[in-house]
């Protein structure tokens, strides 16, 4: 493997396929093959794909694009794979879609889970789909866990509700950081007090 190929592979592995941050790979994926002018990296000329034992090499045809044209496309791609909101039957189980913990829709999902908790607890499986979730109030997550597992189980794992000075934990997720980075790159993240 050529040195530049190894460098690109290391970049991909470090930035996009980190086992510690698997859930954050998706928002960064649109930036995977964007050449930002790093003089120490040579752009790859081709990608080798392997599927079912078959290999295919695809030549990469690099083109210039103005940042003003690129950024909206990248931002659109980052939002792909969003879970949406709601509780629905899927086969013999249930699918809980909770795209954000900072939306009014999150409270509706929490209520739907509580209303259907008996059926959800009896189901052979329940999927909690949080694709696209960039963080928010832990209170919604705790309420869903209590509906699914019972308050005693949640308290045993997380401690009793109200047992700390901070009722809710808020965090800046990697998606939040990526979005701020996007805003700064696009010139929309200028703060002037």
N, C-alpha and C positions, 0 to 999 in steps of 0.2 A: 504494500500500500504506500502510495506516495506521501511525502511529508505533509503536503497541503491537504490531502484527503484525510489524514489522521487528525489534523488540526480541526477541520470542519466536523469530523465525526466527534471529536472531543467537545466541540461547541454544542453540537446537537445533543449529545448525552448530558452535558452539564446543564444546559439551559432548557431542554425540552423533554427529557426523558428521565428526570431525576426520580429515583425510587422514593425519595422522601417527600416529593411534591407531585405525585402522579396526577392528582386532581387539578393541578394548576397548569398542566402541559397544554391543554386545549386553548386557553386564552393567548398563549404565546405562539401557538403553531403558525398563525399567519406571518409571523416575522422570521420563520425558519430559513427561508432562502432570500431574504432581503439583504442585498449587499449595501452596507452603510458606509462603504469607503474605507474600511480598515486596511491600511497599507501592508499589514502583516499577514493577511489572509488572501489567498488567490481563490477566485470563484471556482467552484467545481464545474466541470464541462459536461458531466453526465451523471445520471442516477441509475443505479442497478436495482431492479425490482425482482423479487423472487416470490413465486406463488405456486403451490402444489408441485414443487420440484422444477418448475420452468423458470428460466431467467430471461429478463428482457432489459436491455440498456436503452435509456431514453436520453437523447441529447438535450441539454438545457440551452435554450435560446434566450439569452439575457437581453433585456430592453431597458432603456432609460425611461423613467417616469417621474414627473414632477411630484414632489412631496404633497402638494395640495391635492393631487389626483389619487395618490396612493393611500393617504391616511383614512379617507372615508371608506375605502374598500377594505382596509385592514380592520377598521372598527366594526364594519358589518360582519366580517368573517369571525371576529372575536365573539360575537353574540350567537353564533351558530351552536346548536345543540342545547338550547335552553329548555328546561323541564316544563315550564308552564305551571299551572296551579290546579289543584283539585284532588279528589279521591275517586277512584273508579275500580270496578271489578276487572280483573284480567285472568281468564281461565278460572281456576279455583281459588285464586288469591286476590290481592288488592295492590294497586299502584297509587302511591301518594306522591304527587308532584308538587314540589315546593322550590320554586326558582329563586326566591329571595326571602330573606328574613327582615327586610326593611320595607315591605310593601303592605298595603291594606289587604291585599289578597292573602297574605300569610295568615292573618287572623281568621279569615274564612276557612282556610284549610285546617287550622287548628280546631275550629268548631266542628267541621265535618268529621275529623278524626274522632273527636270526643263523642259526637252523635252516633258514630258507627263502631265504637270501641269493642263492643261485644263480638260483632261479626269479624272485625279485624283480628282480635285475639284468637278466635276460633279458626281462622284461615290457615291453610298449610304454608302460605308464604305471604309476606308483605314487603314490597319494594318501596324504599324511600328515595325518590329520584330528586337530587338536588343539583342537577347539571345547571350551570350558569350562575349558581349561587355565589355571590361575592362576600357573604358575611352579613352580619346584622345582629339582632337581639337574640341572645341565647334563651330568653324566656319562651319564645315560640317552640324551640327545640325541646326544652324541658317539658312543656305542656304536652307535646306530641308523645314524648317518651313516657310520661305519666299515663296517658290514655292507653298506650300499647302495653306497657309493662306493669302499670300500677304505681301509685305514688310512693308506696313503701320501698319498692325496688329502686326507684329513681333516687329517693332520699338516701338509701343505703349506699348508693354509688357516688352521688354528687354531694351528699350532705343535705340537711334539712333546708327547705326553702326559707329564705329570710334569715339564714344563719350567718350571713356575712353583711358587711356594711354596703356591699354592692349587690343589689338584687339581680342585675343583668350584667353579663360580660359582653363588651363590644370589642371587636378587634379590627384591625386593618388587615384584610386578607391580601394574599398575593394578587388577586384580581383587582382589589382597590389600588394597590401600588402600581400595577400595570396600567390601569386606567389613568392614574395621575401622570405616569410617564408618557402615555399617549397624549394627554392634554398639553403637557409641557412641550413635547415634540411638535405638536400641531400649532403651538403659539396661543392656545386657549387657556393655558394654565398659569398665566401671569397674574400674580397677586400684588396689588398696589393698595396698601391700607390708606 
